């Protein structure tokens, strides 16, 4: 179980579509530093191999426009994102993208300028 509450996360952003990969290699033999993967497929949170994740009261933003979504999840069961807020340039795509995500609920974030019907894209 993972619970994250009342967090503000801002980054420079500015990442373009050809500057990151959505397939992130596993690193099972050690404890890699964050720079190991370079740019992850989300400007906010990349969540993988998790169960019962609750994210509440999160404020996310970038200084420069960034094509990545705020959240990317992979192999996640029971994900809930509520009371979130997007600050700065709005991402062009969904708020949450991912693969193999089951039992999820995502509330429309404050400041979201995208189509609420396209808030989540799970493959």
C-alpha positions in Angstrom: 0.0 0.0 0.0 1.3 3.5 -0.9 -0.3 6.8 0.1 1.0 10.2 -1.1 -0.7 13.3 0.2 -0.3 17.1 0.0 2.7 17.2 -2.3 3.8 20.0 -4.7 6.0 18.9 -7.6 7.2 21.4 -10.2 9.9 20.8 -12.8 11.4 22.7 -15.7 9.7 20.5 -18.3 10.3 21.2 -21.9 10.7 17.6 -23.0 9.7 16.8 -26.5 8.3 13.5 -27.9 11.6 12.3 -29.2 13.4 12.9 -25.9 11.9 10.1 -23.8 10.8 6.4 -24.0 7.7 4.8 -22.7 9.4 1.5 -22.3 11.5 1.8 -19.1 14.1 -1.0 -18.5 14.0 -3.0 -15.3 17.0 -2.7 -13.1 16.8 -5.6 -10.7 20.5 -6.1 -9.9 21.1 -2.9 -8.0 19.7 0.3 -6.7 19.9 2.7 -9.7 20.2 6.4 -9.4 17.3 8.4 -11.0 19.6 9.6 -13.8 20.0 5.9 -14.9 16.7 6.1 -17.0 17.3 9.7 -18.2 13.8 11.1 -19.0 10.9 9.0 -17.7 7.5 8.9 -19.5 5.8 11.3 -17.0 6.8 14.7 -15.8 5.3 14.0 -12.4 5.0 10.4 -11.2 6.1 7.1 -12.9 4.4 4.3 -11.0 5.3 0.6 -11.7 4.7 -2.7 -10.0 2.4 -1.3 -7.3 -0.8 -2.2 -5.6 -3.3 0.0 -3.6 -1.8 3.4 -4.5 -3.7 6.5 -3.2 -2.6 10.0 -4.4 -4.5 12.9 -2.9 -3.9 16.6 -2.9 -1.1 16.7 -5.5 -0.1 19.9 -7.3 2.0 19.3 -10.5 3.4 21.6 -13.1 6.2 22.5 -15.5 7.7 25.8 -16.3 7.9 25.0 -20.0 5.4 22.9 -22.1 6.1 19.2 -21.8 4.5 16.5 -23.9 4.6 13.9 -21.2 1.6 13.3 -19.0 1.7 14.1 -15.2 1.2 10.4 -14.4 2.4 7.2 -16.1 1.5 3.8 -14.5 2.5 0.3 -15.5 1.5 -2.9 -13.8 -0.6 -1.2 -11.1 -3.6 -2.5 -9.3 -6.0 -0.2 -7.5 -4.9 3.3 -8.3 -6.8 6.4 -7.0 -5.8 10.0 -7.8 -7.9 12.7 -6.2 -7.8 16.5 -5.5 -5.0 17.1 -7.9 -4.1 20.4 -9.5 -2.2 21.1 -12.8 -0.3 24.4 -12.8 1.4 26.1 -15.7 1.3 24.8 -19.3 -1.3 22.1 -19.7 0.0 18.7 -21.1 -1.4 18.1 -24.6 -2.5 14.5 -23.9 -4.1 12.6 -21.0 -3.5 13.2 -17.3 -2.8 9.5 -16.7 -1.3 7.1 -19.3 -0.3 3.6 -18.7 -0.2 -0.2 -19.4 -1.7 -3.0 -17.4 -3.5 -0.8 -14.9 -6.6 -2.3 -13.2 -9.2 -0.9 -10.8 -8.3 2.8 -11.1 -10.2 6.0 -10.4 -9.0 9.5 -11.5 -10.8 12.7 -10.6 -10.6 15.6 -13.0 -7.9 17.8 -11.7 -8.3 21.5 -11.0 -7.0 23.5 -13.9 -7.3 20.7 -16.3 -8.0 22.2 -19.8 -8.1 18.9 -21.6 -11.2 16.8 -22.5 -12.5 15.1 -19.4 -13.4 12.1 -21.5 -9.8 11.7 -22.5 -8.4 12.1 -19.0 -7.0 8.6 -18.9 -5.4 6.4 -21.6 -4.7 2.8 -20.5 -3.4 0.2 -22.9 
